[in-house]
Amino acid sequence: MNDAPPIRHEIRIEAPPEMVRRFLVEPTRLTQWLASRAEIEPRPGGKVRLEFARPDGSIDVATGEVIELSSRRLVFTWGFAANPDLAPGASRVEISLEPDGTGTLVRLEHHGLPASQRDAHDGGWQFFLGRLREVAGLRP
Protein backbone atom coordinates (compact mmCIF):
# COMPACT_ATOMS: atom_id res chain seq x y z
CA MET A 1 0.00 0.00 0.00
CA ASN A 2 1.18 3.52 -0.69
CA ASP A 3 1.78 6.30 1.83
CA ALA A 4 -0.86 8.77 0.55
CA PRO A 5 -3.29 9.98 3.20
CA PRO A 6 -6.51 7.97 3.36
CA ILE A 7 -9.83 9.13 1.99
CA ARG A 8 -12.05 9.96 4.96
CA HIS A 9 -15.81 10.27 5.25
CA GLU A 10 -18.13 10.54 8.24
CA ILE A 11 -21.91 10.37 8.33
CA ARG A 12 -24.52 10.10 11.06
CA ILE A 13 -27.30 7.54 10.80
CA GLU A 14 -30.41 7.62 12.95
CA ALA A 15 -30.11 4.00 14.04
CA PRO A 16 -28.09 2.24 16.76
CA PRO A 17 -24.66 0.77 15.90
CA GLU A 18 -26.01 -2.80 16.13
CA MET A 19 -28.47 -2.04 13.33
CA VAL A 20 -25.93 -0.23 11.14
CA ARG A 21 -23.45 -3.09 11.57
CA ARG A 22 -25.93 -5.47 9.95
CA PHE A 23 -25.72 -3.37 6.76
CA LEU A 24 -21.95 -3.94 6.72
CA VAL A 25 -21.84 -7.72 7.24
CA GLU A 26 -25.07 -9.18 5.83
CA PRO A 27 -25.00 -9.76 2.05
CA THR A 28 -28.71 -9.01 1.55
CA ARG A 29 -28.31 -5.68 3.35
CA LEU A 30 -25.06 -4.83 1.52
CA THR A 31 -26.99 -5.06 -1.74
CA GLN A 32 -29.45 -2.46 -0.47
CA TRP A 33 -26.81 0.28 -0.46
CA LEU A 34 -23.44 -0.78 -1.84
CA ALA A 35 -23.28 -3.55 -4.42
CA SER A 36 -25.59 -5.29 -6.86
CA ARG A 37 -24.35 -8.62 -5.49
CA ALA A 38 -22.41 -9.23 -2.28
CA GLU A 39 -20.61 -12.08 -0.59
CA ILE A 40 -18.92 -11.65 2.76
CA GLU A 41 -17.64 -14.09 5.35
CA PRO A 42 -17.90 -11.91 8.48
CA ARG A 43 -14.83 -13.16 10.34
CA PRO A 44 -11.12 -12.35 10.21
CA GLY A 45 -9.71 -14.07 7.15
CA GLY A 46 -13.15 -14.21 5.52
CA LYS A 47 -13.58 -13.39 1.86
CA VAL A 48 -15.27 -10.26 0.53
CA ARG A 49 -16.66 -10.11 -3.03
CA LEU A 50 -18.78 -7.21 -4.24
CA GLU A 51 -20.21 -6.84 -7.74
CA PHE A 52 -21.08 -3.43 -9.15
CA ALA A 53 -23.34 -3.35 -12.21
CA ARG A 54 -22.42 -0.54 -14.60
CA PRO A 55 -24.89 1.30 -16.84
CA ASP A 56 -23.37 -0.35 -19.94
CA GLY A 57 -24.21 -3.80 -18.54
CA SER A 58 -20.68 -4.70 -17.53
CA ILE A 59 -19.81 -5.65 -13.96
CA ASP A 60 -16.92 -4.50 -11.81
CA VAL A 61 -15.88 -6.95 -9.09
CA ALA A 62 -14.11 -5.82 -5.92
CA THR A 63 -12.53 -8.51 -3.80
CA GLY A 64 -10.78 -8.56 -0.49
CA GLU A 65 -10.38 -10.20 2.87
CA VAL A 66 -11.74 -9.29 6.29
CA ILE A 67 -8.83 -8.25 8.50
CA GLU A 68 -10.73 -7.18 11.61
CA LEU A 69 -14.32 -7.48 12.74
CA SER A 70 -15.93 -6.45 16.01
CA SER A 71 -19.25 -5.01 17.08
CA ARG A 72 -17.98 -1.49 16.26
CA ARG A 73 -15.38 -1.98 13.52
CA LEU A 74 -14.87 -3.65 10.15
CA VAL A 75 -11.56 -3.62 8.28
CA PHE A 76 -11.07 -5.35 4.94
CA THR A 77 -8.75 -5.24 1.95
CA TRP A 78 -10.05 -3.91 -1.37
CA GLY A 79 -9.10 -4.17 -5.01
CA PHE A 80 -10.15 -5.27 -8.49
CA ALA A 81 -8.65 -8.15 -10.47
CA ALA A 82 -9.36 -6.23 -13.69
CA ASN A 83 -7.63 -3.05 -12.48
CA PRO A 84 -3.80 -3.15 -12.46
CA ASP A 85 -3.74 0.20 -10.59
CA LEU A 86 -5.75 -1.28 -7.71
CA ALA A 87 -5.25 -5.03 -7.56
CA PRO A 88 -6.95 -7.16 -4.87
CA GLY A 89 -5.36 -6.51 -1.50
CA ALA A 90 -3.75 -3.26 -2.65
CA SER A 91 -5.86 -1.03 -0.38
CA ARG A 92 -7.66 -1.22 2.95
CA VAL A 93 -11.09 0.02 4.03
CA GLU A 94 -11.73 0.75 7.72
CA ILE A 95 -15.25 1.42 8.96
CA SER A 96 -15.97 2.30 12.57
CA LEU A 97 -19.32 2.76 14.30
CA GLU A 98 -19.63 5.10 17.26
CA PRO A 99 -22.82 5.54 19.29
CA ASP A 100 -24.13 9.10 19.07
CA GLY A 101 -27.26 9.61 21.15
CA THR A 102 -29.98 7.61 19.41
CA GLY A 103 -27.86 7.24 16.28
CA THR A 104 -24.46 6.18 15.01
CA LEU A 105 -21.48 8.03 13.62
CA VAL A 106 -20.05 6.01 10.75
CA ARG A 107 -16.42 6.79 9.95
CA LEU A 108 -14.86 5.36 6.83
CA GLU A 109 -11.19 5.54 5.86
CA HIS A 110 -9.85 4.06 2.64
CA HIS A 111 -6.05 3.61 2.82
CA GLY A 112 -3.56 2.82 0.09
CA LEU A 113 -5.35 4.23 -2.94
CA PRO A 114 -3.08 5.26 -5.81
CA ALA A 115 -3.52 8.80 -7.18
CA SER A 116 -5.32 7.44 -10.26
CA GLN A 117 -8.06 5.94 -8.07
CA ARG A 118 -8.56 8.57 -5.35
CA ASP A 119 -11.16 10.82 -6.99
CA ALA A 120 -13.35 7.96 -8.18
CA HIS A 121 -13.28 6.25 -4.79
CA ASP A 122 -13.78 9.49 -2.88
CA GLY A 123 -16.91 10.27 -4.90
CA GLY A 124 -18.03 6.66 -4.79
CA TRP A 125 -17.83 6.40 -1.01
CA GLN A 126 -19.63 9.70 -0.61
CA PHE A 127 -22.46 8.42 -2.83
CA PHE A 128 -22.70 4.99 -1.24
CA LEU A 129 -22.54 6.27 2.34
CA GLY A 130 -25.47 8.53 1.50
CA ARG A 131 -27.36 5.45 0.38
CA LEU A 132 -26.38 3.66 3.59
CA ARG A 133 -27.85 6.54 5.58
CA GLU A 134 -31.12 6.24 3.62
CA VAL A 135 -31.56 2.49 3.99
CA ALA A 136 -30.17 1.94 7.50
CA GLY A 137 -31.87 4.84 9.25
CA LEU A 138 -34.54 3.53 11.63
CA ARG A 139 -34.79 0.14 9.87
CA PRO A 140 -35.56 -3.09 11.77
VENDA-V392690 format. One record per residue. N is the residue number from 1. RES is the residue in three letters. OMEGA is omega in radians with two decimals (* if undefined). D_LAST is the distance of its C-alpha to the last C-alpha in Angstrom with 1 decimal. Layout:
{{N	RES	OMEGA	D_LAST} {N	RES	OMEGA	D_LAST}}
This chain:
{{1	MET	-3.11	37.6} {2	ASN	-3.05	39.4} {3	ASP	3.14	39.8} {4	ALA	3.11	38.3} {5	PRO	-3.12	35.9} {6	PRO	2.92	32.2} {7	ILE	-3.12	30.1} {8	ARG	3.04	27.7} {9	HIS	3.07	24.7} {10	GLU	3.06	22.4} {11	ILE	3.04	19.5} {12	ARG	3.13	17.2} {13	ILE	-3.14	13.5} {14	GLU	3.09	11.9} {15	ALA	3.14	9.2} {16	PRO	-3.13	10.4} {17	PRO	-3.13	12.3} {18	GLU	3.12	10.5} {19	MET	-3.11	7.3} {20	VAL	-3.14	10.1} {21	ARG	-3.14	12.1} {22	ARG	3.13	10.1} {23	PHE	3.10	11.0} {24	LEU	-2.99	14.5} {25	VAL	3.11	15.2} {26	GLU	-3.08	13.5} {27	PRO	-3.11	15.8} {28	THR	3.10	13.7} {29	ARG	3.05	11.4} {30	LEU	-3.13	14.8} {31	THR	3.08	16.1} {32	GLN	-3.10	13.7} {33	TRP	-2.98	15.4} {34	LEU	-2.97	18.4} {35	ALA	3.07	20.3} {36	SER	3.04	21.2} {37	ARG	-3.07	21.3} {38	ALA	2.98	20.2} {39	GLU	3.08	21.4} {40	ILE	3.01	20.8} {41	GLU	-2.99	22.0} {42	PRO	3.09	20.0} {43	ARG	3.07	23.1} {44	PRO	-3.08	26.2} {45	GLY	-3.13	28.5} {46	GLY	-3.12	25.8} {47	LYS	3.05	26.2} {48	VAL	3.08	24.3} {49	ARG	-3.11	25.0} {50	LEU	3.11	23.6} {51	GLU	3.13	25.1} {52	PHE	3.12	25.4} {53	ALA	3.13	26.9} {54	ARG	-3.13	29.6} {55	PRO	-3.14	30.8} {56	ASP	3.12	34.1} {57	GLY	3.10	32.4} {58	SER	-3.11	32.9} {59	ILE	2.98	30.3} {60	ASP	-3.13	30.1} {61	VAL	3.04	28.9} {62	ALA	3.10	27.9} {63	THR	3.11	28.3} {64	GLY	-3.12	28.2} {65	GLU	3.08	27.6} {66	VAL	3.11	25.2} {67	ILE	-3.09	27.4} {68	GLU	3.10	25.2} {69	LEU	3.05	21.7} {70	SER	-3.14	20.4} {71	SER	-3.08	17.3} {72	ARG	-3.04	18.2} {73	ARG	3.03	20.3} {74	LEU	3.09	20.8} {75	VAL	3.12	24.3} {76	PHE	3.06	25.5} {77	THR	-3.00	28.6} {78	TRP	3.03	28.7} {79	GLY	-3.07	31.3} {80	PHE	3.13	32.6} {81	ALA	-3.09	35.3} {82	ALA	-3.09	36.7} {83	ASN	-3.11	37.0} {84	PRO	3.09	39.9} {85	ASP	-3.10	39.0} {86	LEU	-3.11	35.7} {87	ALA	3.09	36.0} {88	PRO	3.14	33.4} {89	GLY	-3.06	33.2} {90	ALA	3.14	34.9} {91	SER	-3.07	32.2} {92	ARG	3.09	29.3} {93	VAL	3.10	25.8} {94	GLU	3.11	24.5} {95	ILE	3.10	21.0} {96	SER	-3.12	20.3} {97	LEU	-3.12	17.4} {98	GLU	3.10	18.7} {99	PRO	3.14	17.1} {100	ASP	-3.06	18.2} {101	GLY	3.11	17.8} {102	THR	-3.08	14.3} {103	GLY	-3.09	13.6} {104	THR	2.93	14.8} {105	LEU	3.10	18.0} {106	VAL	3.11	18.0} {107	ARG	3.13	21.6} {108	LEU	3.00	22.9} {109	GLU	3.08	26.5} {110	HIS	-3.07	28.2} {111	HIS	2.96	31.6} {112	GLY	3.13	34.6} {113	LEU	3.05	34.4} {114	PRO	-3.10	37.9} {115	ALA	-3.10	39.1} {116	SER	-3.07	38.9} {117	GLN	-3.00	35.1} {118	ARG	-3.08	34.0} {119	ASP	-3.13	33.8} {120	ALA	-3.14	31.8} {121	HIS	3.09	29.3} {122	ASP	3.11	29.1} {123	GLY	3.12	28.4} {124	GLY	3.14	26.0} {125	TRP	3.10	23.8} {126	GLN	3.12	23.9} {127	PHE	-3.06	22.7} {128	PHE	3.08	20.0} {129	LEU	3.02	18.6} {130	GLY	3.08	18.5} {131	ARG	3.09	16.4} {132	LEU	3.12	14.0} {133	ARG	-3.13	13.8} {134	GLU	-3.03	13.2} {135	VAL	-3.07	10.4} {136	ALA	-3.09	8.5} {137	GLY	3.08	9.1} {138	LEU	3.10	6.7} {139	ARG	3.06	3.8} {140	PRO	*	0.0}}
